[in-house]
Amino acid sequence: MIKHCIAALGLGLAFTGAMAQEINLGLISTEATQNLKADWQPLIDDMAKQTGYKVTAFFAPDYAGIIEGMRFNKVHVAWLGNKSAMEAVDRANGEVFAQMVNADGSQGYYSHLIVHKDSPLNTLDDVLKNGKSLSFGNGDPNSTSGFLVPGFYAFTKNGIDPKAHFKIVRNANHETNALAVANKQVDVATNNSENLEKVEKRHAEKFKDIKVVWTSPLIPLDPLVMSKNLPEPVKAKLKDFFYNYAKTDPREKEVVMKISKLSGFKPSSNAQLTPIRQLDLFGKRNKIEADATLADADKKARLAEIDKQLATLNP
């Protein structure tokens, strides 16, 4: 028994040592991988140089890939949206440690519904009234701005289930949805203010064909999440890198501007996710309340449980 414990301890120490030497950085798929890699590679190179670790970027085709990667210790640090960060914290032993900071000092960004410039749709009301004849490009189910925020503010609050409301529904990343709208492959799609700026820069002619018909309330800027399994000295070194990156160095400032018009990163915590948790619970509550197939007692019990969870999130 003692031999088994010593062997297990040895494996644990070896694992810790390996993690200390190599860090896998997960990056959410908001657009084409080649674009993300071009934007992030300078920061990845600086991260390796300043921390002394080998840093490898991990790109997944969807947000779930990053979350599962962290769950199985294949991803150690990740850039995530608030919704996907919530999933990483709840299911993958992650913790929020930093938040992006906009170059202009703003505290967040916006979700949008977009259509082709020639579309007769001009408002959210137009979209909702004509849903049965429209194809809809929804976001990744773990996307804050592409799925959760429009799902709650644009649809749930209006008693709409997108899957049942639109003629056709498909899920894709922000860039794919924007280009699908510009090319008239879908009638309406989700997007966000940050990605539309990138589309304007990279696909200027296509951007001219996009019209915004709905804008959400402000969304908190994206968090950075790290695995709780990382050794404390490694966590401290990574925090030091991100908290101080682009504070004074002009070249580093250019790097974060290219990533997403940032000025850098600031300390944050899981508390950043509270508004997103509230949105998620409100959405679930509305669905349960509207479900005519549930028995009254079952519905009452489920609503009470959600109300209890909501109460714990209120200050």
HELIX and SHEET records of a PDB file:
HELIX    1   1 ILE A    2  GLN A   21  1                                  20    
HELIX    2   2 THR A   33  THR A   51  1                                  19    
HELIX    3   3 TYR A   63  ARG A   71  1                                   9    
HELIX    4   4 ASN A   82  ARG A   91  1                                  10    
HELIX    5   5 LEU A  124  LYS A  129  1                                   6    
HELIX    6   6 GLY A  131  SER A  133  5                                   3    
HELIX    7   7 THR A  144  LEU A  148  3                                   5    
HELIX    8   8 VAL A  149  VAL A  149  1                                   1    
HELIX    9   9 PRO A  150  PHE A  155  3                                   6    
HELIX   10  10 THR A  156  ASN A  158  5                                   3    
HELIX   11  11 PRO A  162  HIS A  165  1                                   4    
HELIX   12  12 HIS A  174  ALA A  182  1                                   9    
HELIX   13  13 SER A  193  ARG A  202  1                                  10    
HELIX   14  14 ALA A  204  PHE A  207  1                                   4    
HELIX   15  15 GLU A  232  ASN A  244  1                                  13    
HELIX   16  16 PRO A  250  SER A  260  1                                  11    
HELIX   17  17 ASN A  270  LEU A  273  5                                   4    
HELIX   18  18 THR A  274  ALA A  290  1                                  17    
HELIX   19  19 ASP A  296  LEU A  313  1                                  18    
SHEET    1   A 6 LYS A  54  PHE A  59  0                                        
SHEET    2   A 6 GLU A  22  LEU A  27  1                                        
SHEET    3   A 6 VAL A  77  TRP A  79  1                                        
SHEET    4   A 6 PRO A 223  SER A 227 -1                                        
SHEET    5   A 6 GLY A  94  ASN A 102 -1                                        
SHEET    6   A 6 LEU A 262  PRO A 267 -1                                        
SHEET    1   B 2 GLY A 108  TYR A 109  0                                        
SHEET    2   B 2 ILE A 219  PRO A 220 -1                                        
SHEET    1   C 5 ILE A 168  ASN A 171  0                                        
SHEET    2   C 5 SER A 135  ASN A 138  1                                        
SHEET    3   C 5 VAL A 188  ASN A 192  1                                        
SHEET    4   C 5 SER A 111  HIS A 116 -1                                        
SHEET    5   C 5 ILE A 210  THR A 215 -1                                        
END                                                                             
